[in-house]
Amino acid sequence: MKRMLHDYLSIWRHRDLRLMIPARAISAFGDDMALLVLTLRVYSSGRGPWSITILLLCATIPVVVLAPVAGRLVDTIPFRTLASVAAVWQAACCVALAFADPLWLVYALVVVLQLGQVVANPAWVALVPEIAEPDEVGHAMGASQSLSTLAAVAAPALAGVLTGVFGYGAPLLIDAATFAGLAAAALAIRATRRHAPPGETAPAEHPAAFSLRGDAILWPLVLGVCALVLVGESTNVVEVFLLRGTLGAGTVVFGLVAAVLAVGVVVGSLFAGRNAPDGVRAVRTAVAAFVLAVMLGVAGLAPVVLVFAAAWAIVGVANGIANVDATTLLLGRTPDFCRGRVLATVNGMVRGSSLAAMLLGGLGGTLLGPRATFVAAGALMALAALALLVRLTRTLSAGSARSAAAPCGPPSEAGRPA
């Protein structure tokens, strides 16, 4: 624990990380408030469940569809320009949302807002390896996820208070202010250009120098994560029905369970932030996913809220480990010149899986009910995690065998006849 805390604190010596991580966490705090307020606003319009579904689609589809374009922008436009313009763009959208009245205008502005997010997220993440040392990237990602998770816990409470006192517009104006702060942080960061190492060929000369599909660890890992998101996030739709309806949890208990999950994510993120070889991170991601799957099944079968909360805490730890390890691998194994495109592509794939998970969760909740949906999701997720673990283990074993069979170097001069 002492070593973990030391590793976590060591990254704060980097001035740019001191600017980046808190600014992104505060912006995430504003985003979580905005999403909750927009959901309540759409709900209060008197429309049916599909109105909420349309809102979520507006927030997700741009990220999925525009990922290739966003990646090219991240890899060609200087970070300071792209990140600051995107933040100002999103701030303006939030101000407009605070005063928007017709529901169609709210939907349209959410789509426009996400046009900024689709380039902002890969731009910020791609810069991390240029600020932190190679063995500190995991620490930086763990710290970033930890602070963002804590912000996500505080956001709903403050959003509820602000909405009750000042109306729907106040949290959206605060979100606009957090984007303004993010723009200021982007302009203040010094590591604004990503350079290829000496001797590395520019992408224009060798556009196929790196292939995500060709990486024996990253590609199965990305596919596995998408499958896990598709199955695992389907439980988000029925979680409230299981806790509030089946287990009889009140609103306070419901909030405490969410806080338990967040604490677990923080612990898992800090643990995974420690330096580790790529093979260890890859296998640990699959193992964490398997543990998460088992705990989903336990949560679905929980007889009381206390058992659910205990399982949910372990889900949080496993989720934190898997997220940080997978992101650190992606950053470490992707060359700088195409990092933005790779991050945007993977982000689009994961968000697409998340979108399908919402539909799958609604179908499962209707046909199976909350408990059975949790259990079925856990079982399917466990199978996907085991398949990923087998694939990664075989790949790593084959790589080790090839390394062992390779000659160590030329014959020694001492062994040659005169």
Residue, then its C-alpha position, 0 to 999 in steps of 0.5 A: m500500500k505504501r509503495m502504491l501511494h508513493d507511485y501515485l504521488s510521484i506523477w504529480r511532479h509533472r507540471d502538465l499532469r498537475l494541469m491535465i488530470p484535475a481539469r479533466a476530472i472537473s470537466a467529467f464532474g460537469d458532464d455527469m451533472a449535465l447528463l443527469v439534468l438532461t435526463l430529468r429534463v427529458y423525463s419531465s417533458g412527459r414523453g415515454p421511455w423512448s425519449i430517454t433512449i433518443l437522448l442516449l443515442c444522441a450522446t453516443i452515435p457521434v462518437v461511434v460514427l465519427a471516430p475515424v475522422a476524429g482520429r485523423l484530426v488528433d494526429t494532424i492538428p496540434f494538441r493545444t489548438l484542437a483541445s482548446v477549440a473543442a473545449v470552447w465549442q462544448a462550453a458554448c453548447c452547454v450555454a445553449l442547452a441551458f436555455a434550449d426549450p423544444l425537445w428537438l433542440v435539446y437533442a440537436l445540441v447534444v449531438v453538436l456537443q458530442l462533436g467536440q467530445v469525439v475529438a477531445n477525449p483521444a486528444w487528451v489521452a494520446l498526450v499522456p505518454e508525452i508527459a509521463e515517463p513510460d513506466e508512469v503511464g499506468h500511474a497517470m491513467g490510474a490517477s485520472q480514472s480515480l479522480s474522475t470516478l470520485a467526481a462521478v459520485a459527487a455529481p448527482a448529489l450537487a446536480g439534484v440540489l442545483t436543479g431543485v434550487f435554481g432549475y435545469g439551467a444552472p448545472l449546464l452553465i456550471d458544465a460550461a464553466t468546467f469546459a472553459g477551465l479545460a480550455a485554459a488547461a489546454l492552453a497552459i500545457r507545454a507538451t503540446r506536440r507529439h513527435a516521433p522518436p528519432g528514426e521513426t518513419a512519418p505516417a505519410e511515408h508508411p501509412a501502414a506502419f502500424s496495424l491494430r489488427g496486427d498486434a497479437i495482444l491489442w487486437p484480441l484485447v480490444l475485441g474482448v473488451c467490446a464483448l465484455v462491455l456488450v454483455g456487462e453493461s446490459t445490467n445498467v438498465v436493470e440495476v435500479f429495478l433489482l435494487r429498488g424493486t426486488l431488494g427494496a433499497g431506498t434512495v439513500v441506500f441506492g446512493l450508498v451502493a453507487a458510492v461503494l462501486a466508486v470506491g472499488v473503482v478507485v482502489g482497482s485503478l490505483f492498484a493497476g497503475r503500478n508498473a508491470p510488463d505488457g503480458v502481465r497487464a493483458v492477462r490481468t485484464a482478462v482475469a479482472a473481467f472474469v472476477l467482475a463477471v462472477m460478481l455480477g452473477v452473485a449480485g443478481l442472486a443476492p438475497v439482501v442489499l448487503v450481499f449486493a453491495a459487497a459484490w458491487a465493491i468487488v465489481g468496482v475493483a475489477n472494473g478499475i483494474a481492467n480499465v487502467d490496464a487496457t488503456t495503458l497497454l493501448l497507449g504503450r503499444t501504439p506508435d505516436f504518429c497514429r495514436g489518435r486514430v487508434l484511440a478514436t477507433v477503439n473508443g468508437m468500438v467500445r461506445g458502440s458496444s455500450l449502445a448495443a448493451m442498452l438495447l440488450g439490457g432492455l430486452g433482458g429486463t423485459l423477457l427475463g427480469p432483473r435477477a435473471t438478466f444479471v445472472a445471464a450477463g455474468a455467465l456470458m461475460a465469464l465465457a467471454a473473459l475465459a476465451l480472452l484469457v485463453r487467447l492471450t495466454r496462447t499468444l504470450s506462450a508462443g511469443s516466449a517460445r519464439s524468444a527462447a528458440a532465437p539465437c542470442g547473437p553471433p558466435s564468440e570470436a574466442g571460439r574460432p580457429a586462428 
